[in-house]
């Protein structure tokens, strides 16, 4: 699954990050934007499960997206920690 997540991320970076647009531009509220994306993916999985659609065919894309959004969040937290910022989620500098 992680190989698939990496493939999807690279493929989407080629399409979405052009013309001076970078990954961070998609998450204008910082952590809140990322947490919102994670929440939406979890809701999608719950919805699929509630109607008995528990297979890689139905859930695979959402699970891969969930891995990628979690990776984005982790990378952002890691960068903040390297800069000496707070890593417990309080005093977030972007998106308040």
The first five atom37 places (N, CA, C, CB, O) and aatype in JSON, in Angstrom:
{
  "aatype": [20, 20, 20, 20, 20, 20, 20, 20, 20, 20, 20, 20, 20, 20, 20, 20, 20, 20, 20, 20, 20, 20, 20, 20, 20, 20, 20, 20, 20, 20, 20, 20, 20, 20, 20, 20, 20, 20, 20, 20, 20, 20, 20, 20, 20, 20, 20, 20, 20, 20, 20, 20, 20, 20, 20, 20, 20, 20, 20, 20, 20, 20, 20, 20, 20, 20, 20, 20, 20, 20, 20, 20, 20, 20, 20, 20, 20, 20, 20, 20, 20, 20, 20, 20, 20, 20, 20, 20, 20, 20, 20, 20, 20, 20, 20, 20],
  "atom_mask": [
    [1, 1, 1, 1, 1],
    [1, 1, 1, 1, 1],
    [1, 1, 1, 1, 1],
    [1, 1, 1, 1, 1],
    [1, 1, 1, 1, 1],
    [1, 1, 1, 1, 1],
    [1, 1, 1, 1, 1],
    [1, 1, 1, 1, 1],
    [1, 1, 1, 1, 1],
    [1, 1, 1, 1, 1],
    [1, 1, 1, 1, 1],
    [1, 1, 1, 1, 1],
    [1, 1, 1, 1, 1],
    [1, 1, 1, 1, 1],
    [1, 1, 1, 1, 1],
    [1, 1, 1, 1, 1],
    [1, 1, 1, 1, 1],
    [1, 1, 1, 1, 1],
    [1, 1, 1, 1, 1],
    [1, 1, 1, 1, 1],
    [1, 1, 1, 1, 1],
    [1, 1, 1, 1, 1],
    [1, 1, 1, 1, 1],
    [1, 1, 1, 1, 1],
    [1, 1, 1, 1, 1],
    [1, 1, 1, 1, 1],
    [1, 1, 1, 1, 1],
    [1, 1, 1, 1, 1],
    [1, 1, 1, 1, 1],
    [1, 1, 1, 1, 1],
    [1, 1, 1, 1, 1],
    [1, 1, 1, 1, 1],
    [1, 1, 1, 1, 1],
    [1, 1, 1, 1, 1],
    [1, 1, 1, 1, 1],
    [1, 1, 1, 1, 1],
    [1, 1, 1, 1, 1],
    [1, 1, 1, 1, 1],
    [1, 1, 1, 1, 1],
    [1, 1, 1, 1, 1],
    [1, 1, 1, 1, 1],
    [1, 1, 1, 1, 1],
    [1, 1, 1, 1, 1],
    [1, 1, 1, 1, 1],
    [1, 1, 1, 1, 1],
    [1, 1, 1, 1, 1],
    [1, 1, 1, 1, 1],
    [1, 1, 1, 1, 1],
    [1, 1, 1, 1, 1],
    [1, 1, 1, 1, 1],
    [1, 1, 1, 1, 1],
    [1, 1, 1, 1, 1],
    [1, 1, 1, 1, 1],
    [1, 1, 1, 1, 1],
    [1, 1, 1, 1, 1],
    [1, 1, 1, 1, 1],
    [1, 1, 1, 1, 1],
    [1, 1, 1, 1, 1],
    [1, 1, 1, 1, 1],
    [1, 1, 1, 1, 1],
    [1, 1, 1, 1, 1],
    [1, 1, 1, 1, 1],
    [1, 1, 1, 1, 1],
    [1, 1, 1, 1, 1],
    [1, 1, 1, 1, 1],
    [1, 1, 1, 1, 1],
    [1, 1, 1, 1, 1],
    [1, 1, 1, 1, 1],
    [1, 1, 1, 1, 1],
    [1, 1, 1, 1, 1],
    [1, 1, 1, 1, 1],
    [1, 1, 1, 1, 1],
    [1, 1, 1, 1, 1],
    [1, 1, 1, 1, 1],
    [1, 1, 1, 1, 1],
    [1, 1, 1, 1, 1],
    [1, 1, 1, 1, 1],
    [1, 1, 1, 1, 1],
    [1, 1, 1, 1, 1],
    [1, 1, 1, 1, 1],
    [1, 1, 1, 1, 1],
    [1, 1, 1, 1, 1],
    [1, 1, 1, 1, 1],
    [1, 1, 1, 1, 1],
    [1, 1, 1, 1, 1],
    [1, 1, 1, 1, 1],
    [1, 1, 1, 1, 1],
    [1, 1, 1, 1, 1],
    [1, 1, 1, 1, 1],
    [1, 1, 1, 1, 1],
    [1, 1, 1, 1, 1],
    [1, 1, 1, 1, 1],
    [1, 1, 1, 1, 1],
    [1, 1, 1, 1, 1],
    [1, 1, 1, 1, 1],
    [1, 1, 1, 1, 1]
  ],
  "atom_positions": [
    [[0.82, -1.19, 0.0], [0.0, 0.0, 0.0], [0.87, 1.26, 0.0], [-0.93, -0.01, 1.2], [0.51, 2.26, -0.63]],
    [[2.0, 1.22, 0.7], [2.85, 2.41, 0.75], [3.48, 2.7, -0.6], [3.93, 2.24, 1.81], [3.71, 3.85, -0.96]],
    [[3.77, 1.65, -1.35], [4.28, 1.85, -2.71], [3.22, 2.54, -3.57], [4.7, 0.5, -3.35], [3.54, 3.43, -4.36]],
    [[1.98, 2.13, -3.42], [0.88, 2.74, -4.16], [0.7, 4.2, -3.73], [-0.43, 1.95, -3.94], [0.48, 5.07, -4.57]],
    [[0.8, 4.47, -2.44], [0.66, 5.84, -1.94], [1.77, 6.72, -2.52], [0.7, 5.86, -0.4], [1.52, 7.87, -2.9]],
    [[2.98, 6.2, -2.57], [4.1, 6.96, -3.15], [3.87, 7.22, -4.62], [5.42, 6.21, -2.94], [4.12, 8.32, -5.11]],
    [[3.41, 6.2, -5.34], [3.14, 6.37, -6.77], [2.07, 7.43, -7.0], [2.7, 5.04, -7.38], [2.23, 8.3, -7.86]],
    [[1.01, 7.36, -6.25], [-0.09, 8.33, -6.4], [0.4, 9.74, -6.06], [-1.28, 7.94, -5.49], [0.07, 10.7, -6.76]],
    [[1.17, 9.85, -5.0], [1.68, 11.17, -4.61], [2.53, 11.78, -5.72], [2.49, 11.07, -3.3], [2.36, 12.94, -6.07]],
    [[3.43, 11.0, -6.26], [4.3, 11.51, -7.33], [3.48, 11.89, -8.57], [5.35, 10.46, -7.7], [3.73, 12.91, -9.21]],
    [[2.52, 11.04, -8.9], [1.66, 11.31, -10.06], [0.87, 12.61, -9.87], [0.7, 10.13, -10.3], [0.77, 13.41, -10.8]],
    [[0.32, 12.8, -8.7], [-0.47, 14.0, -8.44], [0.4, 15.25, -8.33], [-1.27, 13.82, -7.15], [-0.03, 16.34, -8.72]],
    [[1.61, 15.1, -7.82], [2.51, 16.25, -7.74], [2.79, 16.82, -9.13], [3.83, 15.86, -7.06], [2.89, 18.03, -9.31]],
    [[2.91, 15.93, -10.11], [3.17, 16.37, -11.49], [1.99, 17.17, -12.05], [3.46, 15.16, -12.38], [2.18, 18.07, -12.87]],
    [[0.79, 16.84, -11.62], [-0.42, 17.48, -12.15], [-0.81, 18.72, -11.35], [-1.57, 16.49, -12.17], [-1.17, 19.74, -11.93]],
    [[-0.73, 18.62, -10.02], [-1.26, 19.68, -9.16], [-0.26, 20.79, -8.84], [-1.75, 19.07, -7.89], [-0.67, 21.91, -8.55]],
    [[1.03, 20.5, -8.88], [2.02, 21.47, -8.42], [2.75, 22.11, -9.6], [3.02, 20.79, -7.49], [3.95, 21.91, -9.78]],
    [[2.02, 22.87, -10.37], [2.58, 23.58, -11.53], [2.28, 25.06, -11.41], [2.01, 23.01, -12.85], [1.47, 25.47, -10.58]],
    [[2.92, 25.84, -12.23], [2.62, 27.27, -12.29], [2.88, 28.0, -10.99], [1.21, 27.47, -12.69], [2.17, 28.95, -10.66]],
    [[3.89, 27.56, -10.25], [4.21, 28.23, -8.99], [3.37, 27.79, -7.81], [4.06, 29.68, -9.16], [3.5, 28.34, -6.72]],
    [[2.51, 26.81, -8.01], [1.68, 26.29, -6.92], [2.41, 25.13, -6.26], [0.28, 25.83, -7.46], [2.92, 24.23, -6.93]],
    [[2.47, 25.15, -4.93], [3.12, 24.07, -4.2], [2.1, 23.39, -3.28], [4.33, 24.61, -3.38], [0.98, 23.86, -3.12]],
    [[2.52, 22.3, -2.69], [1.63, 21.5, -1.84], [0.98, 22.33, -0.75], [2.41, 20.35, -1.22], [-0.22, 22.2, -0.5]],
    [[1.75, 23.19, -0.09], [1.23, 23.98, 1.02], [0.09, 24.91, 0.59], [2.34, 24.8, 1.64], [-0.77, 25.26, 1.39]],
    [[0.09, 25.3, -0.68], [-0.97, 26.18, -1.18], [-2.36, 25.54, -1.1], [-0.67, 26.59, -2.61], [-3.37, 26.24, -1.04]],
    [[-2.4, 24.23, -1.1], [-3.69, 23.52, -1.03], [-4.24, 23.45, 0.39], [-3.53, 22.11, -1.57], [-5.42, 23.13, 0.58]],
    [[-3.41, 23.76, 1.37], [-3.82, 23.65, 2.77], [-3.7, 25.02, 3.43], [-2.94, 22.59, 3.52], [-2.85, 25.25, 4.28]],
    [[-4.58, 25.93, 3.02], [-4.46, 27.33, 3.41], [-4.68, 27.56, 4.91], [-5.43, 28.16, 2.63], [-4.29, 28.59, 5.44]],
    [[-5.3, 26.61, 5.58], [-5.51, 26.75, 7.02], [-4.55, 25.86, 7.81], [-6.96, 26.41, 7.38], [-4.81, 25.53, 8.96]],
    [[-3.45, 25.49, 7.17], [-2.42, 24.71, 7.86], [-2.92, 23.37, 8.34], [-1.9, 25.49, 9.03], [-3.53, 22.61, 7.58]],
    [[-2.66, 23.07, 9.61], [-3.03, 21.78, 10.18], [-4.54, 21.53, 10.07], [-2.59, 21.7, 11.63], [-4.97, 20.41, 9.85]],
    [[-5.32, 22.59, 10.24], [-6.77, 22.41, 10.18], [-7.21, 21.91, 8.81], [-7.49, 23.73, 10.5], [-8.11, 21.08, 8.71]],
    [[-6.58, 22.4, 7.76], [-6.9, 21.91, 6.42], [-6.56, 20.44, 6.28], [-6.16, 22.72, 5.35], [-7.35, 19.65, 5.74]],
    [[-5.39, 20.06, 6.77], [-4.97, 18.66, 6.68], [-5.88, 17.76, 7.52], [-3.52, 18.5, 7.13], [-6.29, 16.69, 7.07]],
    [[-6.2, 18.2, 8.73], [-7.09, 17.4, 9.57], [-8.47, 17.27, 8.94], [-7.2, 18.03, 10.97], [-9.12, 16.24, 9.08]],
    [[-8.92, 18.3, 8.26], [-10.21, 18.23, 7.56], [-10.16, 17.17, 6.46], [-10.58, 19.61, 6.97], [-11.1, 16.39, 6.31]],
    [[-9.08, 17.13, 5.7], [-8.94, 16.12, 4.65], [-8.91, 14.71, 5.24], [-7.66, 16.37, 3.82], [-9.54, 13.8, 4.71]],
    [[-8.19, 14.53, 6.34], [-8.14, 13.22, 7.01], [-9.54, 12.83, 7.47], [-7.16, 13.24, 8.21], [-9.97, 11.69, 7.31]],
    [[-10.25, 13.78, 8.06], [-11.6, 13.53, 8.55], [-12.53, 13.09, 7.41], [-12.16, 14.79, 9.23], [-13.3, 12.14, 7.56]],
    [[-12.46, 13.78, 6.28], [-13.31, 13.43, 5.13], [-13.02, 12.01, 4.65], [-13.1, 14.42, 3.98], [-13.95, 11.27, 4.3]],
    [[-11.75, 11.63, 4.62], [-11.41, 10.28, 4.15], [-11.93, 9.22, 5.13], [-9.88, 10.14, 3.98], [-12.42, 8.17, 4.71]],
    [[-11.81, 9.49, 6.42], [-12.33, 8.54, 7.42], [-13.85, 8.43, 7.29], [-11.95, 8.98, 8.86], [-14.39, 7.33, 7.36]],
    [[-14.53, 9.55, 7.1], [-15.99, 9.49, 6.91], [-16.35, 8.67, 5.68], [-16.57, 10.92, 6.77], [-17.31, 7.9, 5.7]],
    [[-15.58, 8.82, 4.61], [-15.83, 8.04, 3.39], [-15.7, 6.55, 3.69], [-14.85, 8.45, 2.26], [-16.52, 5.75, 3.24]],
    [[-14.67, 6.17, 4.45], [-14.48, 4.76, 4.8], [-15.62, 4.24, 5.68], [-13.14, 4.57, 5.53], [-16.09, 3.12, 5.49]],
    [[-16.05, 5.05, 6.62], [-17.19, 4.66, 7.47], [-18.44, 4.48, 6.63], [-17.44, 5.72, 8.58], [-19.19, 3.53, 6.83]],
    [[-18.66, 5.38, 5.69], [-19.81, 5.28, 4.8], [-19.77, 3.99, 3.98], [-19.88, 6.5, 3.88], [-20.77, 3.29, 3.86]],
    [[-18.61, 3.69, 3.42], [-18.48, 2.46, 2.62], [-18.72, 1.22, 3.48], [-17.09, 2.38, 1.98], [-19.4, 0.29, 3.05]],
    [[-18.17, 1.22, 4.69], [-18.34, 0.07, 5.58], [-19.8, -0.1, 5.96], [-17.49, 0.23, 6.84], [-20.28, -1.23, 6.09]],
    [[-20.51, 1.0, 6.14], [-21.9, 0.93, 6.6], [-22.82, 0.27, 5.58], [-22.41, 2.32, 6.93], [-23.89, -0.23, 5.93]],
    [[-22.42, 0.28, 4.31], [-23.21, -0.38, 3.28], [-22.55, -1.67, 2.78], [-23.43, 0.57, 2.1], [-22.91, -2.21, 1.74]],
    [[-21.58, -2.15, 3.56], [-20.96, -3.44, 3.26], [-19.95, -3.43, 2.14], [-22.01, -4.42, 2.94], [-19.65, -4.48, 1.57]],
    [[-19.43, -2.29, 1.79], [-18.44, -2.2, 0.71], [-17.03, -2.17, 1.29], [-18.69, -0.95, -0.17], [-16.32, -1.18, 1.16]],
    [[-16.65, -3.27, 1.91], [-15.34, -3.38, 2.54], [-14.43, -4.23, 1.68], [-15.47, -3.98, 3.96], [-14.24, -5.42, 1.95]],
    [[-13.88, -3.64, 0.66], [-12.91, -4.35, -0.17], [-11.89, -3.35, -0.67], [-13.6, -5.08, -1.36], [-12.1, -2.14, -0.6]],
    [[-10.79, -3.86, -1.17], [-9.74, -3.0, -1.7], [-10.27, -2.18, -2.87], [-8.53, -3.83, -2.13], [-9.85, -1.04, -3.08]],
    [[-11.19, -2.76, -3.64], [-11.76, -2.05, -4.78], [-12.5, -0.79, -4.33], [-12.72, -2.97, -5.56], [-12.31, 0.28, -4.9]],
    [[-13.33, -0.91, -3.3], [-14.11, 0.22, -2.84], [-13.33, 1.16, -1.92], [-15.34, -0.26, -2.14], [-13.5, 2.38, -1.99]],
    [[-12.49, 0.6, -1.07], [-11.82, 1.41, -0.05], [-10.39, 1.8, -0.4], [-11.82, 0.67, 1.25], [-9.81, 2.68, 0.24]],
    [[-9.82, 1.16, -1.39], [-8.41, 1.35, -1.69], [-7.99, 2.79, -1.91], [-8.06, 0.57, -2.88], [-7.01, 3.25, -1.32]],
    [[-8.7, 3.51, -2.76], [-8.33, 4.89, -3.06], [-8.39, 5.77, -1.81], [-9.26, 5.46, -4.14], [-7.5, 6.59, -1.58]],
    [[-9.42, 5.59, -1.01], [-9.54, 6.4, 0.2], [-8.44, 6.08, 1.2], [-10.91, 6.18, 0.86], [-7.92, 6.98, 1.86]],
    [[-8.07, 4.81, 1.3], [-6.99, 4.43, 2.2], [-5.65, 5.0, 1.74], [-6.9, 2.91, 2.31], [-4.86, 5.46, 2.56]],
    [[-5.4, 4.96, 0.44], [-4.17, 5.54, -0.09], [-4.14, 7.05, 0.16], [-4.03, 5.25, -1.61], [-3.12, 7.59, 0.56]],
    [[-5.27, 7.72, -0.08], [-5.34, 9.16, 0.19], [-5.12, 9.45, 1.68], [-6.7, 9.71, -0.25], [-4.45, 10.43, 2.03]],
    [[-5.67, 8.62, 2.54], [-5.5, 8.78, 3.98], [-4.02, 8.69, 4.35], [-6.32, 7.73, 4.74], [-3.53, 9.49, 5.15]],
    [[-3.32, 7.72, 3.79], [-1.88, 7.59, 4.02], [-1.15, 8.85, 3.57], [-1.32, 6.35, 3.29], [-0.28, 9.36, 4.28]],
    [[-1.49, 9.35, 2.4], [-0.8, 10.53, 1.88], [-1.1, 11.77, 2.71], [-1.19, 10.78, 0.44], [-0.18, 12.54, 3.0]],
    [[-2.34, 12.0, 3.11], [-2.64, 13.16, 3.95], [-1.95, 13.04, 5.3], [-4.16, 13.3, 4.13], [-1.46, 14.03, 5.83]],
    [[-1.92, 11.84, 5.87], [-1.22, 11.63, 7.13], [0.28, 11.9, 6.96], [-1.45, 10.19, 7.66], [0.92, 12.45, 7.86]],
    [[0.83, 11.52, 5.82], [2.24, 11.78, 5.54], [2.5, 13.28, 5.44], [2.66, 11.08, 4.25], [3.49, 13.77, 5.98]],
    [[1.62, 14.01, 4.76], [1.76, 15.46, 4.66], [1.77, 16.08, 6.07], [0.62, 16.07, 3.8], [2.59, 16.95, 6.37]],
    [[0.85, 15.63, 6.9], [0.74, 16.15, 8.27], [2.02, 15.85, 9.04], [-0.49, 15.54, 8.99], [2.56, 16.72, 9.72]],
    [[2.49, 14.63, 8.94], [3.7, 14.23, 9.66], [4.89, 15.07, 9.19], [4.0, 12.72, 9.44], [5.68, 15.55, 10.02]],
    [[5.03, 15.25, 7.89], [6.13, 16.05, 7.35], [6.08, 17.48, 7.86], [6.09, 16.04, 5.83], [7.11, 18.06, 8.2]],
    [[4.9, 18.05, 7.9], [4.74, 19.42, 8.38], [5.11, 19.52, 9.86], [3.29, 19.9, 8.17], [5.78, 20.48, 10.26]],
    [[4.69, 18.56, 10.67], [5.05, 18.53, 12.1], [6.55, 18.34, 12.28], [4.29, 17.41, 12.83], [7.17, 18.96, 13.15]],
    [[7.12, 17.48, 11.47], [8.56, 17.22, 11.54], [9.36, 18.48, 11.2], [8.93, 16.07, 10.58], [10.34, 18.8, 11.87]],
    [[8.94, 19.19, 10.15], [9.61, 20.44, 9.77], [9.52, 21.47, 10.89], [8.98, 21.02, 8.49], [10.49, 22.16, 11.19]],
    [[8.35, 21.56, 11.51], [8.17, 22.51, 12.6], [9.07, 22.15, 13.78], [6.7, 22.53, 13.04], [9.65, 23.04, 14.4]],
    [[9.18, 20.88, 14.09], [10.04, 20.45, 15.19], [11.51, 20.78, 14.9], [9.88, 18.93, 15.44], [12.25, 21.18, 15.8]],
    [[11.93, 20.62, 13.67], [13.32, 20.94, 13.29], [13.6, 22.43, 13.46], [13.59, 20.52, 11.84], [14.73, 22.82, 13.76]],
    [[12.57, 23.25, 13.25], [12.73, 24.7, 13.42], [12.62, 25.1, 14.89], [11.67, 25.44, 12.6], [12.75, 26.27, 15.23]],
    [[12.37, 24.12, 15.75], [12.25, 24.4, 17.17], [10.86, 24.81, 17.6], [13.2, 25.47, 17.54], [10.67, 25.34, 18.7]],
    [[9.89, 24.58, 16.74], [8.51, 24.95, 17.06], [7.84, 23.95, 17.97], [7.71, 25.09, 15.8], [8.36, 22.86, 18.21]],
    [[6.7, 24.34, 18.47], [5.88, 23.49, 19.32], [5.36, 22.31, 18.5], [4.71, 24.29, 19.93], [4.87, 22.51, 17.39]],
    [[5.46, 21.12, 19.02], [5.02, 19.93, 18.28], [3.76, 19.31, 18.87], [6.12, 18.9, 18.24], [3.32, 18.25, 18.41]],
    [[3.18, 19.93, 19.88], [1.98, 19.32, 20.48], [0.69, 19.82, 19.89], [1.97, 19.56, 21.96], [-0.39, 19.48, 20.37]],
    [[0.78, 20.65, 18.83], [-0.42, 21.1, 18.15], [-0.95, 22.44, 18.64], [-1.48, 20.09, 18.3], [-1.8, 23.04, 17.99]],
    [[-0.45, 22.93, 19.77], [-0.91, 24.23, 20.21], [-0.02, 25.31, 19.63], [-0.92, 24.32, 21.75], [1.08, 25.05, 19.14]],
    [[-0.51, 26.51, 19.68], [0.23, 27.66, 19.14], [0.62, 27.46, 17.7], [1.47, 27.9, 19.97], [1.71, 27.85, 17.28]],
    [[-0.25, 26.88, 16.93], [0.02, 26.65, 15.51], [0.19, 27.98, 14.81], [-1.12, 25.84, 14.86], [-0.62, 28.89, 14.96]],
    [[1.27, 28.09, 14.03], [1.54, 29.37, 13.39], [0.71, 29.62, 12.16], [2.97, 29.46, 13.03], [0.52, 30.77, 11.79]],
    [[0.19, 28.58, 11.52], [-0.61, 28.84, 10.33], [-2.03, 28.36, 10.55], [0.01, 28.14, 9.09], [-2.26, 27.29, 11.12]],
    [[-2.95, 29.14, 10.11], [-4.35, 28.75, 10.15], [-5.01, 28.79, 11.5], [-4.49, 27.42, 9.62], [-6.15, 28.35, 11.64]],
    [[-4.33, 29.3, 12.48], [-4.83, 29.58, 13.77], [-5.59, 28.71, 14.56], [-5.48, 30.55, 13.7], [-5.98, 29.07, 15.68]]
  ]
}
